[in-house]
Amino acid sequence: MTAKRLAVAALLLFIAAGVGTFLVRELASPPATAKGPLTPTESVAASSSLSDQPTSLTAADQGIQTASGTAVEESTPTPSVQEPRRWVLASYFHSTARCPTCLAIERDSRAALQTAFASDFTSGKLVWRTVNVEDKGNGHYVKDYSLSYASLVITEMAGERELRFKLLGETWSLIHGKPEVFSSYVASGVGAWLREIR
C-alpha cells in the first residue's frame, strides 16, 4: 500500500509541474492572427511570422494520455489515479493562427463550464484542455473527431480510456448571439454526462 501512495504522490507532483509549465507558457503567449479551417497537413512553418509559441506539453509532462496515446494539454487539475474513475474532458481544438471568433469560443466555453461546474473542476471530474492540432503529434485529432474548424469536443473518460465523445458543433453559430444561449448550449453538452458519473 505504501508503494501505491508513493506512486500517487509522485504522479501528483509530476502533474503539478506540468500544469505549472503550461500556465507559464499560456500567460506568456500572445494570441495569433486569423487563419482558415483546420487541416492535419498544415505546416506550422507556414505561420512562422507569428510570435505565438506552441503551448502543448509532452506526455512526460502530463502523465495522462488519450486512448490514442497523445499527451493531454490541460489547465485544470487532473482526476485522481483511481482506475477506472470516470470523468469528462472538455477539449478545445484550434490551429496555431487564431481569429477573434476562435478565441472568443474558447474563452466563453471555458467560462461557461467553470461557472456551471466549478465543483467538478475542483474535484477533477471535469478537466479542460486546449490543443493546437498543428503541434507535432496532434494532427490525428482532426480525423479522430472529424474537425473542420476550431471546435469544442466533450469526451467521457474511464481512467485514461476514451469511452465516448461528442462534438459541440453549434458553438460557431451561437457565439455572436446571446451569451446566455451560448453558455447554456455548452453547459448542457457536458451536464448530462457529469450527472451520470457523480
C-alpha positions in Angstrom: 0.0 0.0 0.0 2.9 2.3 0.7 4.3 1.9 -2.8 0.9 2.9 -4.2 0.8 6.0 -2.1 4.3 6.9 -3.1 3.4 6.4 -6.8 0.3 8.6 -6.4 2.3 11.3 -4.7 5.0 11.2 -7.4 2.3 11.4 -10.1 0.6 14.3 -8.5 3.9 16.2 -8.2 4.6 15.4 -11.8 1.2 16.7 -12.9 1.6 19.9 -10.8 4.9 20.6 -12.6 3.2 20.1 -16.0 0.3 22.3 -15.1 2.7 25.0 -13.8 4.7 24.8 -17.1 1.6 25.1 -19.1 0.3 28.2 -17.2 3.7 29.9 -17.6 3.7 29.2 -21.3 0.0 30.2 -21.7 0.4 33.5 -19.9 3.5 34.4 -21.9 2.0 33.6 -25.3 0.3 36.4 -27.3 -2.7 35.5 -29.5 -2.0 34.9 -33.2 -3.9 36.2 -36.2 -6.8 34.7 -38.2 -6.3 31.7 -40.4 -8.5 29.3 -42.4 -10.0 26.0 -41.4 -8.0 23.2 -39.7 -6.2 20.6 -41.7 -3.8 18.0 -40.4 -1.3 18.7 -43.1 -0.9 22.4 -42.5 2.6 23.3 -41.5 3.5 25.4 -38.5 6.3 26.9 -40.7 3.6 28.4 -42.9 2.7 30.7 -40.0 6.4 31.3 -38.9 5.9 35.0 -38.9 3.7 34.7 -35.8 5.2 35.4 -32.4 2.9 32.8 -30.7 4.9 29.9 -29.4 3.3 26.4 -29.2 2.0 25.7 -25.7 1.4 21.9 -25.8 3.1 19.7 -23.2 4.7 16.4 -23.8 3.3 13.1 -22.4 6.1 13.1 -19.9 4.9 16.5 -18.6 1.3 15.3 -18.1 1.0 11.6 -17.1 -2.4 11.5 -18.8 -3.0 10.4 -22.4 -5.9 9.9 -24.7 -6.8 6.5 -26.0 -4.6 7.2 -29.0 -1.6 7.8 -26.8 -1.3 11.6 -27.4 -0.5 13.8 -24.4 -3.3 15.8 -22.8 -2.6 19.6 -22.5 -4.6 20.9 -19.7 -5.0 23.8 -17.3 -7.2 22.3 -14.6 -6.4 19.6 -12.0 -6.4 16.0 -13.4 -8.5 13.4 -11.8 -7.0 11.1 -9.2 -5.3 7.9 -10.4 -8.0 5.6 -9.2 -8.9 3.4 -12.1 -11.2 3.3 -13.9 -12.5 6.6 -12.5 -15.0 8.2 -14.9 -14.5 11.9 -15.7 -15.3 14.3 -18.5 -12.7 16.0 -20.7 -13.6 19.3 -22.5 -11.1 19.8 -25.3 -10.9 22.9 -27.4 -9.0 22.2 -30.7 -7.5 25.0 -32.7 -4.8 25.8 -35.3 -1.7 27.9 -34.5 -3.1 31.1 -36.0 -6.4 32.1 -34.3 -9.1 34.5 -35.3 -11.1 36.6 -32.7 -14.1 34.3 -33.0 -12.0 31.2 -32.3 -10.5 32.9 -29.2 -14.0 34.0 -28.1 -15.4 30.5 -28.4 -12.5 29.1 -26.3 -12.8 31.8 -23.7 -16.6 31.7 -23.4 -16.8 27.9 -23.5 -14.3 27.6 -20.7 -16.0 30.3 -18.6 -19.4 28.7 -19.1 -18.1 25.3 -17.9 -16.2 26.8 -14.9 -19.3 28.7 -13.9 -21.7 25.8 -14.2 -19.5 23.1 -12.9 -17.0 24.7 -10.5 -17.1 21.8 -8.0 -16.5 19.3 -10.8 -13.4 21.3 -11.9 -12.1 21.2 -8.3 -12.8 17.5 -7.9 -11.2 16.6 -11.3 -14.5 15.2 -12.7 -14.3 17.8 -15.4 -11.0 18.8 -17.0 -10.3 21.5 -19.6 -7.6 21.3 -22.2 -6.6 23.4 -25.2 -5.0 21.5 -28.1 -3.2 23.0 -31.1 -3.8 20.5 -33.9 -0.7 21.8 -35.7 1.7 20.8 -32.9 3.7 17.7 -33.5 1.7 14.6 -32.9 -1.7 16.3 -32.7 -2.8 16.2 -36.3 -4.7 12.9 -35.8 -7.4 14.8 -33.8 -8.7 16.3 -37.0 -9.5 12.9 -38.3 -10.4 11.3 -34.9 -13.1 13.9 -34.2 -14.0 14.9 -37.8 -12.8 18.5 -37.2 -13.3 21.1 -40.0 -12.5 24.2 -37.9 -11.7 25.1 -34.3 -14.0 23.0 -32.2 -15.1 22.0 -28.7 -15.2 18.3 -28.1 -16.5 16.6 -24.9 -15.1 13.2 -24.1 -16.2 10.8 -21.3 -13.1 9.0 -19.9 -12.6 6.0 -17.7 -9.1 6.4 -16.3 -7.1 7.1 -19.4 -9.5 5.3 -21.8 -11.9 7.3 -24.0 -15.5 5.9 -23.7 -17.4 8.3 -26.0 -17.2 11.8 -27.4 -19.4 14.5 -28.9 -18.5 17.5 -31.0 -20.4 20.6 -29.9 -20.7 21.9 -33.4 -23.1 24.8 -32.8 -20.5 27.0 -31.0 -19.6 28.9 -34.1 -23.3 29.8 -34.9 -24.1 30.7 -31.3 -21.0 32.7 -30.2 -22.2 36.0 -31.6 -25.7 35.7 -30.3 -27.0 36.0 -26.8 -24.3 34.9 -24.3 -26.7 33.0 -22.1 -27.8 30.9 -25.1 -24.2 30.1 -25.9 -23.4 29.2 -22.2 -26.5 27.1 -21.9 -25.6 25.1 -25.1 -22.1 24.4 -23.8 -23.1 23.5 -20.3 -26.0 21.2 -21.4 -23.5 19.4 -23.6 -21.5 18.5 -20.5 -24.1 18.4 -17.8 -25.8 15.1 -18.7 -22.5 13.2 -18.7 -21.4 14.7 -15.4 -24.7 13.8 -13.7 -24.1 10.2 -14.8 -20.7 9.9 -13.2 -21.4 11.8 -9.9 
